[in-house]
């Protein structure tokens, strides 16, 4: 019954998974809608609303932010607690030693929920690449996970890395290949993408604060 009520609201994200647009005239840093939780030298942004159990914990897709759920979170918070967050290096969260690696992401999320005293059980929501992260989290601490909602989720075989110029699924990568990949990753410094200069549908449906929140 709970999931039948929750799922239609969560699946709005399939139609509206917007990256917030930034006004060209605004160069300041917008205020975080949630709290910055110190994990011991670096902070991650966590935004929890509503009350009830189990708590819905949302894992964003690749390159996505917590504010992408700005239309979904108020609906879910009417009947239970929901927490969105930004992975290391995204939006208001400090960068970690690595970005978007499975072990780092699941470790960060576990520590974040623990530090913020967000008690299980959790319903994990994984959108796109977030699906791989929530499945890894469930394998890591299965006793904490009541259910999962996968929104156009990436299959584990879809997680690949560039090995010898070609994408190779993580399940087939040797330890030596992964070590070499990580060394290359740590030396890269790619330029940040340019922000859009105007807000167009459906992004104009987002709360006002989100229009300036693309980092």
N, C-alpha and C positions, 0 to 999 in steps of 0.2 A: 504494500500500500504506500509506504513512504517513497519508494523509488518511482512508483507510478506518478506521484505528485511532483517529484523532483525533476524527473527526466525531461518533461516538456520545457521546463524553464531553462535547464542547462543546455538543451539543444538549440536554443536561440543563438548560441555561439557559432553554430554551423553557418547561419545566415549573416550574423553580425560579429565578425572577429576582427574588429578594426584596430589598426595601429593609430594611435592618437596623432593628429596633425598639429604641427607647431606653427604658430604665427611668426612670420618673418620679422615682425617688428619687436617681438618679445625675446630678449636675450637672457632674462633672469631665470633662476631655477624655481619652478613652482613648488609649493608646499606639498609634502607627501600626504596622501589621504589617510594613511595608517600610521604605524609606529616603526621606528628604526631599532631593531633588536640587535644588541651587541653580542656577537658570538665569540668574542675574545680577540679584540684587535681589529675587527671589521664588522660592519653592520649590514643586515638584510632588512628590506622593507616588507612588513607584514600588515595586512589590513583585514581585520576580523569584524563582522557585524552579525547581528541576530543572536539568538540563544536557542539552546536545545541540543539534543544528541540523537544520532551521531553528527559530528562536525564534518562539513564538506570542505575538503582541502583541494584547491585548484592548482594544477600544474600547467603553465602556459606552453604554447607551441614555440617553435624555433623563431627567435627574434621578437617574441611577443612580450607584452608587459601585463601587470596586474590590472591596469585600467581598461584592458580590452574586455573585461568582464563587468564593466560599469552598468550595463543594462540587465545583466543576469543576476548579479549579487543582491540587489534590493529585493528581487522576487523570491530568491531562495531564503533570504534572511527573515522573511515573514513567517517561516515555519521551522527553521533550524538555524544553527550557527554556520556561517560560511567564512572561510579564510582564503584570500588570494595573496600572492606574494610575488616578489621579483627575484629571479635567480641572480647569483653573483655576477656583477658587471652590467646589470640591466637597470634602467630607470634610476630609482633612488638607492639601490643596493650597491655596496662596495664591491669592487672586483676581487676575485679570489686568485689563487695561484694558477688555476686553470679555469677555462670557461666551457660550460655545457658538456663536460664529461660525465658519464653516468654515475660513477662512484662518488665524485665530488658533489654532484647535484643531490643525490639521495642522502648523502651524509649531511650536507648543509640543511636539507629540509628536515631531517630527523632531529638535528641539533636545534634548529629554529623552533620547531614545535615544542620541544622539551624545554628550551630556555624561556619561551613565552608562556609556558604552563598551559598549553593547549592539550587537553587530555584525550586519548583515544576512547572509543573507536572512531575511525575516520572513514568517510566515503571519499575516495580519491577520484578526482576528475582529471583526465589527461587529454589535452587537445593536441592533435598532430604529433610533433616530437614529444610532447608531454606524456603521451601514452606509453612510450618506452621508459620514461622516468618513473611513472607510477607503478608500472609492472615490476620494475627493479626494486622500488620501495616495498612493494608487497612481498617480494621474495626475501627481502632483507629482514623485515619485521612483520610477518604474516599475522601475528596475534593482534596487531593494531588496526588492521584493515577489515572493515565490515563489508565493503563492496567497492566496486570501481565502475565509473562511467567513462567510456572511451569515446571521444568526439573526433571522428575522422582520424583515428590514431595511427601513428607510424608503427609498422610491424618491426619487430626486433631485427629482422634481416634487412630492413630499410636503413638501419644505422650503419653507415659505412664511412671509411676514411680513405684519403688519397694515398695509395701505396703504389710506388713506381708509376705515377701518372694516371692511375686508374682507381675508381672507387672499389673498395673491397669490404664486404660485410664484416662487422666486428667479430662475429662468431668464427670467422676464418682467418683472422689476423693473428700472427705469431707474436710472442712477447717481444722479440727483437724488432719486428716491424712496427709495433705499437710504440716502443721506446724511441725509435727513429722518428716516427711521426710526431711524438710529443716534443722532441727537441726542435723540430722545424716549427711547430706551433708556437713555442715559447719565443722564437726569434722574430715572428711576424708582428707587424704593426699596421694593419690595414686601415685606410682612411674611413672615417665615419660617413655613413650615407647622408646625403643632403635631405633636409626636412622639406615636406611640401609647403607651399606658400599660401594655400587656401584650404578651407574645410568644405568638403563636398559630401553629398549623401552616399552611404548611410551614416558617415562619421559625424554629421551634424546632429545626430540624435544623442550623442554622448553628453554627459554633464559638462558644464562650462570649464571646470578646472582641467579636464583632460585635453582640451585643445592646445594647451601649452606644455603638455607633459612628455612629449617625445624627447628623449635625451640623446 
